[in-house]
């Protein structure tokens, strides 16, 4: 009886020592997915600060586990190359020390598209003519494209004046958005989140920019400019009309357009029989008809002298040509008797 009791105590002590020497399992095992990647992380076994362990991690897809990280000293294992965007997986890890291994610690079933987290988008601000545009770039995915995985995504845009706490929000599907109702020459800050499958991405860094001055013209100024332009055009048209009119009148004065009577036109159109007009038209000297007149005068004498005159006083007229067209020569001698 005493021997059996001693043997039982020895067996129990041996089992306790064997259990005490077993390698402890890693703790805080967790699956992390960022931008469609998949990483398994864990912590070292408790109360083993000065002990260096190795770890083996495996993945299970459809039916069996497949090792990915073998006897690695790292506290994480990347399974991104072994997964697809819409797959379902289970991960497990164990610790190893001096050829001994711990128990497996496994995760729950993981669906990559449901657990993945999207990092913050890249945001760039541009301002022109009083308008600020937000240019959003999606983070790169490790599997496919963000829109290929989640379909339609949208962006939550928050903006506010620098130094103030009140924020305005916009939700847009476009990755380029013009912020409305901004004041010119005011500094605005912007942050953006991506909305996908009822989840939100990480928030982008706060980006600030001073809005440029607006080039919009007030309506009353537009009306004034249009009115002044209309008046200038009207004055220019009137001046051009007056210049053309007075120029035409001046040309009529300098170069008159005389309208001769029909009778005068008919008379000038007929060839004249006048020798003078013909000579003027032919530009030749005119042959003129003329008559010569010779007068002989004798001084008065006394009665004695009168008695001694043998003949009378003569006045001779000689006409070489007849003046109106007749070319007749005549000689007339007029004898005047002394009274």
C-alpha positions in Angstrom: 0.0 0.0 0.0 2.8 2.4 0.9 4.7 1.4 -2.3 1.7 2.1 -4.5 1.3 5.5 -2.9 4.9 6.4 -3.4 4.7 5.3 -7.0 1.7 7.4 -7.7 3.4 10.5 -6.2 6.5 9.9 -8.3 4.3 9.6 -11.5 2.4 12.8 -10.7 5.7 14.6 -10.1 7.1 13.4 -13.4 4.0 14.6 -15.3 4.1 18.0 -13.5 7.8 18.4 -14.4 7.1 17.5 -18.0 4.3 20.0 -18.3 6.4 22.6 -16.6 9.2 22.1 -19.2 6.9 22.5 -22.2 7.5 25.5 -24.5 5.0 28.3 -23.8 2.8 29.5 -26.8 3.1 33.0 -28.2 0.5 35.5 -27.0 -1.7 38.3 -28.5 -1.9 36.6 -31.9 -3.7 38.9 -34.4 -4.3 39.1 -38.1 -3.8 42.6 -39.6 -4.8 43.7 -43.1 -3.8 47.0 -44.7 -4.5 48.0 -48.3 -5.5 44.4 -49.1 -2.4 42.8 -47.6 -2.4 40.2 -44.8 0.1 40.0 -41.9 0.0 37.8 -38.8 1.6 39.4 -35.7 2.1 38.1 -32.1 3.9 38.7 -28.9 6.6 36.5 -27.2 5.4 34.0 -24.6 4.8 35.6 -21.2 7.6 35.7 -18.6 10.3 34.8 -21.2 12.0 38.1 -21.6 15.6 36.7 -21.8 14.7 33.7 -23.9 15.1 33.7 -27.8 12.3 31.8 -29.5 11.8 30.8 -33.1 8.3 30.8 -34.7 6.5 28.9 -37.4 3.4 30.4 -39.0 1.0 28.7 -41.4 -2.1 29.6 -43.4 -5.2 27.5 -44.2 -7.2 28.2 -47.3 -9.7 25.5 -48.4 -8.7 22.4 -46.5 -5.2 22.2 -45.1 -2.5 24.4 -43.5 0.5 25.6 -45.5 3.7 26.8 -43.8 4.8 30.3 -44.9 7.3 31.4 -42.2 9.5 28.5 -40.8 11.6 28.8 -37.6 11.8 32.6 -37.9 12.8 34.9 -35.1 10.5 37.6 -36.3 7.3 38.4 -34.4 5.3 38.7 -37.7 4.7 36.8 -40.9 3.5 38.3 -44.2 0.8 36.2 -46.0 0.0 38.8 -48.8 1.4 36.6 -51.6 -0.8 33.7 -50.5 -4.1 35.4 -50.4 -6.7 36.8 -52.9 -8.9 39.8 -52.5 -12.1 37.9 -51.7 -10.7 34.8 -50.0 -11.4 33.4 -46.6 -8.4 32.3 -44.5 -7.3 31.0 -41.1 -3.8 31.6 -39.7 -1.9 29.9 -36.8 1.6 30.2 -35.2 3.7 28.3 -32.6 6.9 28.9 -30.7 10.0 26.7 -30.9 12.9 26.3 -28.4 15.7 23.8 -28.5 13.7 21.4 -30.7 10.6 21.7 -28.6 7.5 23.4 -29.9 4.5 25.0 -28.2 0.9 24.5 -29.0 -0.6 26.2 -32.1 -2.4 29.4 -31.6 -4.8 30.1 -34.4 -7.0 33.1 -35.5 -10.6 33.2 -36.4 -11.6 32.9 -40.0 -10.6 36.1 -41.8 -12.2 37.6 -45.0 -9.7 39.9 -46.5 -12.1 42.4 -48.1 -14.0 42.7 -44.8 -11.1 43.2 -42.4 -8.7 45.2 -44.5 -8.0 48.8 -43.6 -7.3 51.5 -46.2 -4.5 54.0 -45.6 -4.9 57.7 -45.9 -5.2 59.2 -49.4 -2.7 61.8 -50.7 -4.2 65.3 -50.8 -3.0 68.3 -52.9 -4.5 71.8 -53.0 -4.5 74.2 -55.9 -5.9 77.7 -55.9 -6.7 79.8 -59.0 -8.9 82.8 -59.6 -10.5 82.7 -56.2 -11.2 78.9 -56.3 -9.4 76.1 -54.4 -9.4 72.6 -55.9 -8.7 69.5 -53.9 -6.8 66.8 -55.8 -7.2 63.4 -54.1 -5.0 60.3 -54.9 -6.0 56.9 -53.7 -3.4 54.9 -51.8 -1.8 52.0 -53.7 -3.3 48.6 -53.1 -1.4 45.4 -52.7 -4.2 43.5 -54.4 -5.9 45.0 -57.4 -7.2 48.5 -57.4 -9.3 50.2 -54.7 -12.3 50.7 -57.0 -11.9 47.2 -58.5 -12.3 45.7 -55.0 -15.0 48.0 -53.5 -16.7 49.4 -56.6 -18.0 52.9 -56.1 -16.1 54.8 -53.4 -16.6 58.3 -52.2 -14.5 60.9 -50.3 -15.4 62.8 -47.1 -13.8 66.2 -47.4 -13.6 68.5 -44.4 -12.4 72.1 -44.7 -12.2 75.0 -42.4 -10.5 78.4 -41.9 -7.1 78.2 -40.4 -7.3 78.7 -36.6 -11.1 78.0 -36.4 -12.8 74.8 -35.1 -15.9 74.9 -37.2 -15.6 72.5 -40.2 -17.6 72.2 -43.3 -18.1 68.7 -44.9 -18.5 67.5 -48.4 -19.1 64.0 -49.8 -18.1 63.6 -53.4 -17.3 60.6 -55.7 -14.9 62.6 -57.9 -11.3 62.8 -56.9 -11.1 66.4 -58.0 -13.4 68.8 -56.1 -13.7 72.6 -56.0 -14.5 73.9 -52.6 -17.6 76.1 -52.6 -18.1 79.5 -50.9 -14.5 80.3 -50.1 -13.4 83.8 -49.3 -10.5 85.3 -51.2 -7.1 85.7 -49.5 -8.1 83.5 -46.6 -6.1 80.4 -45.4 -8.1 77.2 -45.5 -7.2 73.7 -44.3 -8.4 70.4 -45.7 -8.4 66.7 -44.6 -9.9 63.8 -46.5 -11.2 60.3 -45.7 -12.2 57.5 -48.2 -15.6 55.9 -47.6 -15.8 52.3 -48.7 -18.2 49.4 -47.8 -19.5 51.3 -44.8 -16.0 51.9 -43.5 -13.6 54.8 -43.5 -10.0 55.0 -44.4 -7.3 56.6 -42.3 -7.5 60.4 -42.3 -5.1 62.2 -44.5 -2.7 64.8 -43.2 -4.0 68.3 -42.8 -3.1 70.4 -45.8 -3.5 74.3 -45.8 -3.5 76.8 -48.6 -4.4 80.5 -48.9 -7.1 81.1 -51.4 -6.2 83.4 -54.3 -8.1 86.6 -55.0 -11.2 86.3 -57.1 -11.4 87.6 -60.7 -15.2 87.9 -60.7 -16.5 91.2 -61.8 -19.5 92.8 -59.9 -22.7 92.9 -62.0 -23.0 96.7 -61.7 -19.5 97.1 -63.1 -20.4 94.9 -66.0 -23.5 97.0 -66.7 -21.4 100.2 -66.6 -18.9 98.8 -69.0 -21.6 97.7 -71.4 -23.3 101.1 -71.3 -20.0 103.0 -71.9 -19.1 100.6 -74.7 -22.5 101.2 -76.4 -22.0 105.0 -76.1 -18.5 104.8 -77.6 -19.7 102.7 -80.5 -22.6 105.1 -81.1 -20.4 108.2 -81.1 -17.9 106.4 -83.4 -20.7 105.5 -85.9 -22.0 109.1 -85.9 -18.4 110.5 -86.4 -17.8 108.1 -89.3 -21.1 109.0 -90.9 -20.4 112.8 -90.6 -16.9 112.3 -92.0 -18.2 110.3 -95.0 -21.0 112.9 -95.6 -18.7 116.0 -95.5 -16.1 114.2 -97.6 -18.7 113.5 -100.2 -19.9 117.1 -100.2 -16.3 118.3 -100.5 -15.7 116.1 -103.5 -18.9 117.3 -105.2 -17.7 120.9 -104.7 -14.2 120.2 -106.0 -15.3 118.0 -108.8 -18.8 119.1 -109.8 -20.9 116.8 -111.9 -22.5 119.4 -114.2 -25.7 118.3 -116.0 -25.9 120.3 -119.4 -29.3 120.9 -120.9 -30.4 118.5 -123.7 -30.5 121.3 -126.3 -26.9 122.4 -125.5 -25.7 118.8 -125.6 -27.4 118.3 -129.0 -25.9 121.5 -130.3 -22.4 120.6 -129.2 -22.7 117.1 -130.5 -23.3 118.5 -134.0 -20.3 119.5 -136.1 -20.1 123.3 -136.4 -19.7 124.9 -139.7 -17.9 127.9 -138.2 -14.4 128.4 -139.5 -13.4 130.0 -136.3 -14.6 127.1 -134.2 -13.1 124.6 -136.6 -9.8 126.4 -136.4 -10.0 126.4 -132.6 -10.7 122.6 -132.6 -7.9 122.0 -135.1 -5.6 124.3 -133.2 -4.5 126.1 -136.5 -4.2 129.9 -137.1 -7.4 131.6 -138.3 -7.3 133.4 -141.6 -9.0 136.7 -141.1 -10.5 139.0 -143.7 -9.6 142.7 -143.6 -10.0 145.9 -145.6 -7.5 148.6 -146.2 -8.6 152.3 -146.0 -6.3 155.0 -147.2 -7.1 158.7 -146.5 -5.3 161.5 -148.3 -5.5 164.9 -146.6 -4.4 168.2 -147.9 -3.9 171.4 -145.9 -6.3 174.2 -146.6 -4.9 176.9 -149.1 -5.9 180.4 -150.0 -8.2 181.4 -152.8 -5.3 182.0 -155.0 -4.0 178.7 -154.4 -7.4 177.1 -154.9 -7.5 178.5 -158.3 -4.2 177.0 -159.1 -5.2 173.4 -158.3 -5.4 171.5 -161.4 -7.4 168.6 -160.1 -9.6 167.5 -157.3 -8.7 165.8 -153.9 -8.8 162.0 -154.1 -9.8 159.5 -151.5 -8.8 156.0 -152.5 -10.2 152.9 -150.8 -8.8 149.5 -151.7 -10.4 146.3 -150.5 -8.3 143.2 -151.0 -10.9 140.7 -149.9 -14.5 140.7 -149.1 -15.2 140.1 -145.5 -18.0 137.5 -145.4 -16.8 134.5 -147.3 -16.4 136.2 -150.8 -12.9 136.4 -152.1 -13.4 139.3 -154.5 -11.0 142.2 -155.1 -12.4 145.7 -155.7 -10.8 149.1 -156.3 -12.9 152.2 -155.9 -11.7 155.6 -156.5 -13.8 158.4 -155.3 -13.3 161.7 -156.8 -14.4 164.5 -154.7 -14.8 167.8 -156.2 -13.6 170.8 -154.2 -16.5 172.8 -153.2 
